[in-house]
Amino acid sequence: MQNRKQVNYQLFSKAYPNSSKLIPEGKWMELIDPVKSIEFFPDILIAKTAELQLKEYLGELARLELFAYNLKKDNVKPEQYTEKLSINPSVQFFKNTWKNLSHQIDGNALGAEPEKGAESVIMWSHPISGIVRAKPATDEDLLVLKMALEELSSREVAQQGDIHIAAVEAAVVRALNDGIVTGPESRIKRNFNPDRDAGIDRSFFSARIFSLQWHITQTCDLHCRHCYDRSQYQPLSLQQELSVLDDFAEFCTSRNVHGQVTFTGGNPLLHPDFEKLYREAAERGFTIAILGNPASREEIERLNAIQPLAFYQVSLEGLEEHNDFMRGGGHFKRVLTFLDLLRELNVYSMVMLTLTKANMDQVLPLAEILRNRLDLFTFNRLSLIGEGANLVTADPEKFPAFLKAYSEAVDSNPCLGVKDNLLNIIYHEQKMPLFGGCTGYGCGAAFNFMAVLADGTVHACRKFPSPLGSLLDQSISEIYNSAAANRYRDGAGECRKCRLNSVCRGCLAVSYSHGLDIFTEKDPYCFFED
């Protein structure tokens, strides 16, 4: 039988895992031996800090750890959904005199070291996953909590604060995803399979944002060697395009989701009524992003004056020589100059690379060039569609080693992002937390995004032929609810029993371009051994 000291040691070490590691064992035993309850330990630690020459912030850290321990011990799990925006009842605020303590509670290994300075920390139990979270409380957090407490609408807050409604709604979505507030259940959901999905974060099954990737024009000022589609379509009239925005607003309302319109093309800025469309999307409260080519300062400033861009994504295909071979002479330097402009204008910047056999060895060297120059750099694997069929895909046998090297580089390069679903295989092998995959929910084709072409045709994914219907004679809701859309959401039959299914499903476009049956056969690059 264990003696009292052993029991005490194990209990206190479990309640205060970080504090116990920061205190020499002899002093740790001296502190906990006389304490009859773990609840009193933070106060005793504060009183003894100077005498035992301990780190000054340990008392405040211990208070955070105690609250986290009690949430976990009592299995505090707030109601997942509420009829209206409500404050998560497990939320607790801490006024600290030291900064950066929440990183140690939230398991962020890259968190900054504690430093003297006032900081408010918010801690809570996530209503869906049950995971205890902690972070510094931001003005955005306080705004959303105020909205919930005073039952204020997004439009009221936008008017009172002279900010755009889309910014307010995006803040609410982030707070809902974080779990500091609760609200109506999203109707964009995947089924949870307890046998297959045990241990997967439940937040990966319910989307709060739905994206419409709208290719409003085929007109482009580039002629890339891997362009998916240079066909010309009969474009929608401006009135038809405005009807698409109205239809999308109705769809989002009916599904309890926030809408994001991602304008692309071709080059969306070459659409004759682009600024009119941008303004109309803003007036309907959508978050707006652009996938395009470098633009002028004047163009970006005009758009930001209407509504700040959520992000602007451009493309690079490798180092300068290869990129300019793919996209045209001088393109590499123009992109770097444009990224500097986006940073100056405080626009979230993204670069996407299409991975091929020719540029796989250039990805990480390019990431070093982009380090500290943009916010996010990711890649998509080549789909052998359109002019891309003339290129050679990355070697499947070399792909696992590439992903492993990429995942290691992510830890040290802040601009590198994780997107390819198969990275979750590496994370699973290394017993690291899984991430949400390509769209946050594995393959998001016809789940939390759809692509609309210039003629109103809707596809599950733009990277391969996946027609679902046309907005000329169907609503977005009708297309989303169709049997065709449901087949794409289900993905490949070979993937359905996989324990990584909810955050993966491979890439349907890659499977299609390799001649596979996308509804039965898994991604040809998959190397997962369950």
Steps between C-alpha positions, in 0.01 A plus 500: 500500500625843411577729790345844536804680358492292181127561453548869569788519252301334222187707561677834512717416200189414300321820604804720440697329218693806383563656840634171634757482218622852571565440872794287621372173643623569851327837514192347334467242777558768762214704355238229455568288808302710749220596259178311564320605181617583149264801507727685746825440313509815277469731802769309691725508194460878472585543866812280474635622164750751639608279791573201275639715217252370244393653170270792578225397258446151647212604726300640207584198287381271779165684516450437128599136539259449789207634301594281204535196724156553656337542158653170388435318828137605515464428128350844446344498153261789430196464277623466143236717333265774614209675330679835511856621544592418862808514719657163571426457876842342559680820394722648769717813490833537679676834551869418495808712562702268274452447125516179294386259773203369300734327252596248766135413564404477134793277410663746261861389494597803290352747747712791617674494837318666793578869539397765750192693388125514547295253300143371519467129434181323405454128570213270413390150408413467132129409471553252215844345552509539880864610473606760757635809324679813619616812320554872553164677481484726194281801425322278249421242769363772728289643219335166424442429870336843528279417200389178668441666838305797364335308212636737237479414130798514266342789314447700821861450605625590152302823502603595854868428440511631142645170375382269228239240588711226337780572748256466790352175367846356436591581862186320619588196287851488649355521851253221420779284362714575804202412721500808723143556384232263378227549243261323265628176353656521155313302237823427314594181682658162446377188673710391797580128502599403859678184386705670230534854636582436865766744616443746213425858603122535462538856372623350170147378427309829499582804282412858594614655169394405149715622210387571148806489275369713216687501169333815376704528180728294277690811396859484623821696447711183534521177300628244746624163381278313747177700465199283576266666254538770237160434344272796441151495651195713445532722809212585728350845481557735791141451610544122497820538703318710760234228516777249579603714799137518621461125460823440690381724784179295529698177496730616783207618712320168455813309601604721796838568342697810407563546129835564339525602136840428350525681168728339244522431128698541278594824662191622687614863494459492120125441531332816360282544812739363761485789746120506472488128582747547784288779648179298467662200673615731779153649544362151555747443782720240334867458578686567174828358372682500166694231316671692224808662355702795632300824501580868544505690826205707381288191431567345841438829680166548320387148597613540860309827522183310410577210735837368622605186315509180704799391293657533157657189348748495215702212356864407463618176341847474647822699486530789256619317188243222523217729607557738209517205260156396629336842534694739283813712519523739793209342687711391799628850572153651451355261758770580758441872450125445533544303822691794644211725400243273667704502820523879487122525454438243778330250270536133595717355223512145368706321236391171344730264311386220270722204584654311206797272444697801374456723806472263798863567597441876479217528753707533818767726344217723376351501849829641630484783248141572608576481873383820673366628166147364509248340734446155346671279240344165406480263205248297303597190307469528121175390343553377143221714361507748214851614416619339823467164324825585317698499826628216719363442847718465809644151553264312738794297638683820600191674632504359859860617553409840356205531739716403796761764411222753443339428838837546673551832322157620615629506857776746417360710215199713604377552144457128424142377528350151505241421235556167327276244670769231492713701745269354763662162436833646617334662800326175591826303476672753724207504744452872440159673501326467165409812305186567301637413160450683171197710597493442875281189460712278278400521136234773498365435150125573513522508880615843617574645159388480139641655184292714266619565145446817298192353329333398828599133486572359847773243569595313816863602439655719231807280462316231304167457317246452778177663375210524744256727320447854378392813683308599189225257590579375855560662837817439701289310755357271232847428364648446847221260593531298178602136479798601285635735769451234764715253303791745500455566872517128572830466315663172402358174631850374585542793742179466698628261766830683545553658841633815326191532279357807669818705447616350172314318218806563283464722192220414258655716227827308517317168494296613199805615307666160557206322338352361823135470594482782756192355669661163572881527479718692744760766424790331312750682725352362823756311708302449819529157662222462753 
